[in-house]
Amino acid sequence: MEPVKPWVWLRVFQHLHRASLLPRRSHSGCAEHVTAPVSSHSRHIRPTLLVSRLYQPSNLRDVGQDTRLQGEMTCKSQRLMQQAGLIHPSNPGCYYYLPTAVRSMEKLVRVIDQEMQGIGGQKLDMPSLCSAVLWKTSERWDLMGKELFRLKDRHGVDYCLGPTHEEAVTTLVAHQVNLSYRQLPLLLYQITRKFRDEPKPKFGLLRGREFYMKDMYSFDVSEEAAYQTYESVCQAYTRLFTRLGLHCVQVQADTGNIGGKLSHEFQLPADIGEDRLLKCENCSFSANVETIASDRNDCPQCETGRLVESKGIEVGHTFYLGKKYSHVFSATFSSAQNKPSIAEMGCYGLGVTRILAAAIEVMSTEEGIRWPGLLAPYQVCILSPKKGSKVDEATVIAEDLVHTLGETLPQLRGEVVLDDRTQMTIGKRLKDASILGYPYVIVVGQSTLEEIPRFEVICQQTGETVFLNKDGLLDLLGKVETV
């Protein structure tokens, strides 16, 4: 049997000291007393994120082998998200969001917060249960039809589960009787659950009955100022999708049952998309087919270009509302002349869970998820050797690397997981890592036991595999951006 190199034993003893499995020596040279755990609970605290501890139940993930479940998977993102243990179906159009999905969604929310607050947005939270009186006042109680979830309380009073909150937010602002023109524009937004009674929910999180959405509402002193705010929000949306590495197209759209004078959709081109888009080959014009005469093939903007049709997934929608709601609910402000004036409004939506699923739909392979870098649940997965293999002693190096990355690269704290399922082969764990889509997978194997240790690094976004020493690895991962 090949003797173990002395430096390997040194690493082992260093690891044991860090784990408090060997007695420490004081400055006097005497062994320090190792304090017993305060409680039995403390023995279960794990400073290292371990794949074996992640809540991704295998019985929820076997959709790849179950032909019955495969038949229910109507799109790639739905199949991959269930197979990776991100979501699990509950009721039709409703899902459990498991811990890894929640991590990604929380990261997306942070990016959205940065962009919305960057243009002056202020975050609030409004009730999901909305009074029917408000919806009847705006005349949308009947207009929304069966899409609106309606219910009565024990007193027989009508309510609905809010699919959108124009009535609620306008009423809120109307109650502030001393609102001054100096406080405008006012941009209020929330990120919360929404409810729509879809007749045929499908495509997983792309079209459900319960979902997360960012909805922002703006209040301005004039039509001109409202258009400036509208453009500011559209630019923020463009920056958001650019940061996520998603190619989104802003298209003219119908105002629908929201109403107003102007509307745009932000569409992610995809074959699975349910929206039909028309884009001019000659200029920047693009629109939802709903806004163009069915027999028109020439561009209404440049009049010379040909309109080409494609499909898209709607991930954002903006509306200039004018005084449609502010007039009905008397949302006023004091003008420079100290006279009450009706505010000009806009509303702006982003489908949070839809963005998550749409990104997976357009970026992933059939075999595994590929994330926008900022949204990956974890950035790095380290694979330790199989138990009992020839390189079993490298397990200590894998554990040491987890702590080194967290200590050396602050942005990776909480972003590195150790796949400690050493009863499985490296190949099986690599397959799992590919399905979940960690941007970087590091295999700690034979090459880490060489005189100059090298780590096998798989960059899942590019499919490239490189062997790097410790400095090269830190240099590569030091460029990873997190949020």
Secondary structure, 3 states (H helix, E strand, C coil): CCCCCHHHHHHHHHHHHHCCCCCCECCCCCECCCCCCCCHHHHHCCCCEEHHHCCCCHHHHHHHCCHHHHHHCCCHHHHHHHHCCCEEECCCCCEEECHHHHHHHHHHHHHHHHHHHHCCEEECCCCCEEEHHHHHHCCCCCCCHHHCEEEECCCCCEEEECCCCHHHHHHHHHCCCCCEHHHCCEEEEEEEEEECCCCCCECHHHECCEEEEEEEEEEECCHHHHHHHHHHHHHHHHHHHHHCCCCCEEEECCCCCCCCCEEEEEEEECCCCCEEEEEECCCCCEEEHHHCCCCCCECCCCCCCEEEEEEEEEEEEEEEEECCCCCCCCCEEECCCCCEEECEEEEEEEEHHHHHHHHHHHHCCCCCCCCCHHHCCCCEEEECCCCCCCCHHHHHHHHHHHHHHHHHCHHHCCCEEEECCCCCCHHHHHHHHHHHCCCEEEECCHHHHCCCCCEEEEECCCCEEEEECHHHHHHHHCCCCCC
